[in-house]
Amino acid sequence: MTTAQIIAGLASAGKPVSQAQLYRYFDTLNIKPLGIRQRPQQYPADAADTILRALGLTPQPKASIPTMKQLKAEKRKAKL
């Protein structure tokens, strides 16, 4: 993830941050870039989630698709 993607991910979770603040979080939480001399610099995919957890916020849950077993259970429950 680039810094712009991480900032967007934090903003969508309700925690807008500046780029300077983001780099402070990287230093504090020891989040390192994935490689050397990349333009734009790439960071781990879970960097935004790591920052949210450190701030005491929970990352937004990913949308899950119900399984067939769950759908059938709901159908049986609705018939009763």
C-alpha positions as CSV (number, residue, x, y, z in Angstrom):
1,M,0.0,0.0,0.0
2,T,1.2,3.5,-0.7
3,T,0.9,6.3,1.8
4,A,-2.1,7.8,-0.1
5,Q,-3.9,4.4,0.1
6,I,-3.2,4.2,3.9
7,I,-4.4,7.7,4.5
8,A,-7.6,7.0,2.5
9,G,-8.1,3.7,4.5
10,L,-7.7,5.6,7.8
11,A,-10.0,8.4,6.7
12,S,-12.7,5.8,5.7
13,A,-12.5,4.3,9.2
14,G,-13.1,7.7,10.7
15,K,-9.5,8.8,11.6
16,P,-8.3,11.4,9.1
17,V,-4.5,11.9,9.4
18,S,-2.0,14.1,7.6
19,Q,1.1,12.7,5.9
20,A,3.4,14.0,8.6
21,Q,1.2,12.3,11.3
22,L,1.3,9.1,9.2
23,Y,5.1,9.0,9.2
24,R,5.0,9.5,13.0
25,Y,2.8,6.5,13.3
26,F,5.2,4.5,11.1
27,D,8.1,5.4,13.4
28,T,6.2,4.8,16.7
29,L,4.7,1.5,15.5
30,N,7.9,0.4,13.8
31,I,6.2,-0.1,10.4
32,K,8.9,-0.4,7.7
33,P,8.6,-0.1,3.9
34,L,8.6,-3.3,2.0
35,G,11.6,-2.6,-0.2
36,I,14.3,-0.1,-1.0
37,R,14.0,2.9,-3.4
38,Q,10.5,2.3,-4.6
39,R,8.5,5.2,-6.0
40,P,5.9,5.4,-4.6
41,Q,7.1,3.7,-1.4
42,Q,5.2,0.5,-0.6
43,Y,4.2,-0.5,3.0
44,P,2.6,-3.7,4.3
45,A,-1.0,-4.3,3.3
46,D,-2.2,-4.3,7.0
47,A,-0.5,-1.0,7.9
48,A,-3.8,0.9,8.2
49,D,-5.3,-1.9,10.4
50,T,-2.2,-1.9,12.6
51,I,-2.5,1.9,13.1
52,L,-6.2,1.7,13.9
53,R,-5.6,-1.1,16.5
54,A,-2.8,0.9,18.1
55,L,-5.1,3.9,18.4
56,G,-7.8,1.7,20.1
57,L,-10.1,1.8,17.1
58,T,-11.2,-1.4,15.3
59,P,-10.7,-1.7,11.6
60,Q,-13.9,-1.9,9.6
61,P,-15.0,-5.5,9.1
62,K,-14.7,-6.8,5.6
63,A,-18.1,-7.7,4.0
64,S,-18.6,-11.4,4.1
65,I,-20.8,-13.5,1.8
66,P,-23.0,-15.9,3.7
67,T,-22.4,-19.6,3.2
68,M,-25.0,-21.9,1.8
69,K,-25.3,-23.5,5.3
70,Q,-26.2,-20.1,6.8
71,L,-28.7,-19.4,4.1
72,K,-30.5,-22.7,4.6
73,A,-30.6,-22.2,8.3
74,E,-32.2,-18.8,7.8
75,K,-34.7,-20.3,5.4
76,R,-35.6,-23.0,7.9
77,K,-36.0,-20.5,10.7
78,A,-38.3,-18.3,8.5
79,K,-40.6,-21.2,7.8
80,L,-41.2,-21.8,11.5
